[in-house]
Each structure stands twice: as C-alpha cells, then as structure tokens.
Amino acid sequence: MAPRNAAASSSRVSSTNGTAGPSRIPPSSLAKSKKRVVEEISQDQEDDFGSVGSGLDMSEDEDVDEDAEEEDEDEAFPEFDSEIEDNAQLAHEDDGDDESDQNTQDEGEELDDEDSGSESGYNSSDIEALYEDEDEDSPATSPSSSQNNLPLSTDEKLSKLIAKNSIKPDESLGTDAKISRAKEGVGRLVPSKLVKGGYKREYDDYEAGYGSESSTEDNPNTVGNIPMEWYDDLPHIGYNVEGRKIFRPAQGDELDKFLSNTEDPAAWTSAEDKLLQQSVQLTDKELDIIRRLERAENPDADYDPYQPTIEWFTGEGKERVMPLSAAPEPKRRFVPSKWEHKKIMKIVKAIREGRIIPNKPSAAKPTVYAIWSDADQANAPHAMYMPAPQLPPPKTIESYNPPEEYLPTEEEKKDWEEMDKEDRKTDFLPEKYNALRLVPGYKNLVQEKFERCLDLYLAPRTRKVKLNIDPESLIPKLPSPKELKPFPIACSVTYRHPGDTRVRTISTSPDATFVASGSEDGIVRIWDLGNGREVWRWDLNSGPIQYLDWSPYKEESLLVALVAGKIVVLSPLALVAPIVAANTLTHVNTAFATSAATTKMGSGKEVKGTESIKWVRPNERERERGVLVFVEVPGTPKQVSWHRKGDYFATVASDASNKSVLIHQLSKHATQSPFKKLPGQVQRVAFHPTKPHFFAATQRYIRQYDLAAQTLVKTLQSGVKWISSMDVHPGGDNLIIGSYDKKLAWFDMDLSTKPYKTLRYHTRALRSVVYHPTLPLFASSSDDGTIHIFHCTVYTDLMQNPLIVPLKILRGHNVTDGIGVLDLRWVAGKPWLVSSGSDGEVKLWCS
C-alpha cells in the first residue's frame, strides 16, 4: 500500500473558498500533476505491491479505509477527477509564491489524510498513480478510452487492476512438463565413489539458529524414550544425531566414587545422567531450585509471594456478573424417581398386610418405681465395665458433734480464711452442734457434686490387668561363675615402688617370666613375676614413663618405652637366654650395619612429613645396659602397639598434629605416617591379629583401615563421649573400648557398626580394657579402684551372639587424687592378671 502522504499529495482543498469542487485546468498542468503523483508512488511501489505477477495484498488498505469510513461516516468522499483538477490548479497557483505554497501544501496534506478515499474502499489516487504511466505506454483496454483519450473512472481502473494481477492457470499441468521443482538440489555436484560415472550432491552443514530445538539441546544421545536397560549387554548406550554409536563411558567402582566424593569439592553438586550414564554437574540455577524445594519454597526465584493483589472485579465497570442463579429450582423441573416409587409401594404393601402398624402406642411407663432396685440402671454388657469409685466415708472431723480437739481456735480460723483455696487442707471448718436438727444446709453441696460429676465424666476408667511375672524369669540364664573357672580371684604378689610413685603402665613378657613397670620417676623396672623381686632397671632421665609394651615375638626380648619426644627400645640381655639375646641384637642392629650412628628418615623428598624423625644409636655403655635404639619423634607419644610378627609397632602422640600416628619398622629403622589428614584426635591404635588391618580410635569413633589396599573398611560408632582405651579380640571379629564416661562397649564387627553390648558397672572413668590372649576372659579397670573380670565366649557360628558373664570384682588398690587403677595386663598362657595403680603398687592376681 502506498504511503498516505503520497496519496494525499494528489488532492487539495481550495484555500480561497474553503470547499472542494471541480475546476478546469490546462492539459499540460494536468499531465505534470499526474507525472508527479506517479513518481511519488513508484518509489514505494516495490515495497507495497510486490513484483509484477504477484497477488495484491489489500488487507491494510481495507483496515485503513474501514477506520476512515467509521470516523467520517456521514461525510462524502470527493470525486477522483475533481481531486486531480483541484490538485493541478493549486500547483499552478503556488508557482508565484513559495511561502504560500508551503503552507497550502501542509494544510492540504493534513486534510487529505482525513477525507481522501472512494466509495469502493480503495484510494482512487493510488490506483490512478500506479497505472497511469502504463496507460501512456500501452494501449487502453477500453475502446472508448483509446479513441476519446478520456480518463478512466475509478471502477474501470479497479477492474483493470484486478485483471492485471490475476494469475492465469498453468496449461502445462497434466502434461509431461515438470509440475514441481522441489526435488531439484541446490548442493554441489561431486563424482560418486560408489557408482561409476555417477554424481552426488554435497550440502553445507546446517547450523541451527536461534529458536531451533537443536540449538539448545546438549544431549548427544538421541536413542529416544526407551528403557536404558536394553543396552546393558551392549558396548554402546545409544546413537548421536549422525547415527553413530555412543560407546559406554568408563564406570568406576565404589572406591572411585568414594575417592571422588572425598577429594572433589564439586562432587556433591553433581547428579548421574541415566541417559548418558555419567555424572553431570548441576548449574547454580538447578542447585537453587533444589535448595528451595528442600525448604518447601516456591522453586521460581522471581516469584513474589507478597505482590499486591490485582483487583480484577473491583471498581466501576468491573463488577463480576455471575451467569448462575441462587433461586430455588422450580417444581416444573421435578422428575419423580422410579426407585423411590418402588420403595414407597413396598412400605404401603406392608402397612396393608399389617406388618407395619403406624402410630403404634409405646410401652406404658410404670408409675411406681422400686427405690432399691438396680433394674433401671444400664450396665455395660462387656467384661471391661468398671463402676465409678465410691466416695470415701465421712471422717470424725466432718461430724456435726466432733470432739473438742477437732475444733479450731480463733487464730486457726483466721489463718484458714486468709489462706488460698488451693493451700487449705480442708474445704470446711468443723463446727459443733448439740442436735442434728440444728445443723444447717451445707453451702458447698452443689459445688462438690458438680466437681464429682466432672471427675466421673472427664477421668477415663480402664481395668488394668496385672501380670504376675517372676522377676527372676526376666534375668537371662547365665552359667554360674563356678563353672567358668579358672579366673583371677585374689592378689598373690605385690611389687612395691619406692616413694609410692604413680605407676602409669605395665607389661608382661611373652614367656610369662618378667613384668615391666614404668613410673613417673622416669625409671623402667623389670620384676620377676613369681617372687616379686626387682631384677633390672633403666633410668631414662626423660620424665615420666608414658607407656610400655613387650614385643609378642617369643624368639626375641624387646621392650618399647615411651617418654617425652622419644621412643626407647630396650632389652634385658643379661636375663634372657643367649640365643634370644643374639636374635634381638641382630634384629635391631641390622639397619646400623650400612649406616652411621644416626639413621635419619626422609633425607630427601621420598618420605615427606617424617624428616624430623631420627633413629639414633646409643653409646656403648648404654648398649651394654640393654638400651638398643632411640627414636626421636615429634610430640609426646602416649601409646604403643606391636604387630603380631614383632617387626612393626605403631605409636600415638595426640599433640603432634598430622604426625600423631606413626608406624615404625625396626629391621629397617623406617618410619611412615599412614594418614595425610587425620579424621580427628586419635586416642588409641591397634593392629588386627590376623589381617593387614589397622584400627584408629578417635574420641567417639573407631575406624578400621586396610593397610594393603590403603582404604577405609568401616567406621564403628561408639556411642560414648571420650574413648580412653581399646583392645582387639584374638579372633579379630570383636573389639572392646573403655570410656571416661564410665561405659564399656563391646563391638561385634560382623554384626553391626554399633555396640553389641554396653556395660555400666564402674562408677568412675575407665582407664584400661584388655583381652586375654588365649583364654575367654577380659578385664576392665577404673578410677573407682576396682577391677572387673568377665567371661567372654565368642562362637564360630555367626548366628549365635557372644556370651558375656561378669565373674569377679577385684579390690586392692587405693584411690589417690581421684585416680585408681591405671593399667592392666594378662599373663600369657595363665589366668593371671597384673595391675598397676596410682598408689605406687603393682599387683599380681591369681586364680
């Protein structure tokens, strides 16, 4: 459609008389005017009408003309010829004065925008301007117009326009000519590799634009919505858009998943894509949606729950008009029910037959009642019926003539009246009357009866069935301690230390010959087990002895002592057999044969983190006394545990940060730290008796590690506040711990990660728990000065739980400064127990 200003330039309004009418102008002026109109229209002809041969789009013209007809419904449109002549006349008059021409043109354009048009709905000036140049070059379609050279009317020009833009049907349809060119390719022709002399077309790759589904689709697996288990036995999981197989990605085992969860900080923000069978990282927007769903919020972050209400039906003209009515249904819409009719007829038939008697008189009520009869009381028929409890009988204080001692004095009356109702012992004051007829009415009678009714109504009454159970039957049937002998029952030997120094630790030799004790005076003493005589000693001069442990290997005699910042390897060479002494020296001095007097670990970057650990060889005098090796370690080691083969031992130093747990190899003088990052503050460590496993107990948890695979096997939840001691059963499947909160917990590691039994026999903190190496016994010591002996039978049948029987409580140590028995050790091969306490005594308990 041509612009409105172009169309408006062909019609003017006379400025002199203010009315539009026909006027005569010379043909030359008319030709110039028409030529100017055609030039203005031809500039936009391509955009509005399209190329020749295409259909004419008149939708916009119709919309514009319809609007114009609605605005100026009563105003007639000017004639087409008079508009042209008026336009030419205005153009001729405007040649004289430039200023008036500009004003007149502007005014005429504004008026033509409103008034131009024709009755047919089209702008006649646009149609004339579009085809006037064609009329000059081509012969006219009408003979009258060609002979007389007269301008065409608007209807004739419209018919000409429709005829010119009409498309004649293709006569080639139905013949051998091509109907469509859709299959003609636009790609490049290249020789075919498969067909000789043939060609194929190559097309450029299609790049998906904005709005295409492929442009936003990141999933290369286009297998479709089918169960992915169909591909379980195949090496691929689907196909991409090119039809090629997508091979299954490498899947890690549970260990890889565990390592990724512990090392990768973004592991918790990923999810598994079942279609691609791989882990996909969630975006921040998806994580925000998950957080909102967890908090029961709207998943849309832009949602405002407090946005102002839009008043749709409030205000003038917005009143809500309901199409429904609340008027009752009229009776003319009632449809009788067939089934109700049948039911009513059935009742009518029963009334006629006498089976139903209407208005039947009820049973007459008796006029006289038996006062003491219970026939009118409705008792519940069920067995759980329980009558209301009776009120207690009146007491002497409630009598109308009570004794003198029950009558209150004036002071007691005053105090009773000043007290609150809740604090009074009685609800009334006793009074004395000489005769029953003088007793007035009780003012609280109605109130008490009302409260009585409330008690009966609101308080439920149920019959409780009392079970007659023998308390002895609830106790499990345990064997008698006499049947479980032998076990220690009495103290046989006492090893006294000078000055009553506190003995922190003890240890027994694997051949059951010696007892080693370490006290706070810094001296390690060796005692003869049988007679209690001190046979050897070492003064380490390094503060209190923290811990002692004898090597379990019987072919050697090695004792490890822990002091501040140092591990000392000792051996009573003069007390053992020569072959045992030779084996001990060979084992300890092998690493010194190829090095100097000092063996320093981590001299390079091979063993990172253990550079400060040194294996130092003592001088000759100390070696003659049995001091074999010094190991300098960070912190103060508190506990040592030997491996069953006697070459490795582990130490714990809680104040050494990440080097608190160290494993030492005696034959190579090597030390390694098994943990890069500790799970917590380690309290106790132990080796598994049969497997290459390692136990580390923190304050609340016990973790079991596989040293060969370097993985965490399981984590035991102790349920105690602070673990103080730990020991592993010789079978390897059970474990006991003691805690500072007076609890002893037994773990069946094949059963659960939580304690199988938790014993609370001691009244104060536990200091030591220990299994017997061969007999079914274990013992615990506490700060209350007692030692508890237990029998424990562990069955090979996994369906049978361990049997734990308390046997004996040993008392003999004195509690000093709130500390009782500090350490316990069993004697190998015998039911004997050695204990040490804060009173400076070491005792041997025998059966």
Salt bridges, closest charged atoms under 4 A:
GLU85 OE2 - ARG24 NH1 3.17
GLU128 OE2 - LYS34 NZ 3.84
GLU128 OE2 - LYS157 NZ 3.52
GLU132 OE2 - LYS34 NZ 3.48
ASP135 OD1 - LYS160 NZ 2.06
GLU171 OE2 - LYS168 NZ 3.36
GLU184 OE2 - LYS178 NZ 3.04
GLU184 OE2 - ARG181 NH1 3.35
GLU202 OE1 - ARG188 NH2 3.78
ASP204 OD1 - ARG188 NH1 3.04
GLU242 OE1 - ARG244 NH1 3.67
GLU254 OE2 - LYS257 NZ 4.00
ASP288 OD2 - ARG292 NE 3.12
GLU297 OE1 - ARG292 NH1 3.64
GLU297 OE2 - ARG295 NE 3.27
GLU329 OE1 - ARG333 NH1 2.98
GLU353 OE1 - ARG355 NE 2.88
GLU520 OE2 - ARG502 NH1 3.56
GLU520 OE2 - ARG504 NE 3.06
ASP521 OD2 - ARG525 NH2 3.06
GLU534 OE1 - ARG525 NE 3.90
GLU534 OE2 - ARG537 NE 2.80
GLU556 OE1 - HIS587 ND1 2.90
ASP647 OD1 - HIS587 NE2 2.96
ASP706 OD2 - HIS693 NE2 3.98
ASP783 OD1 - ARG767 NE 2.94
ASP784 OD2 - HIS762 ND1 3.47
ASP817 OD2 - ARG502 NH2 3.69
ASP823 OD1 - ARG825 NH1 3.17
ASP839 OD1 - HIS813 ND1 3.49
GLU841 OE2 - ARG496 NH1 2.53
GLU841 OE1 - LYS843 NZ 3.01
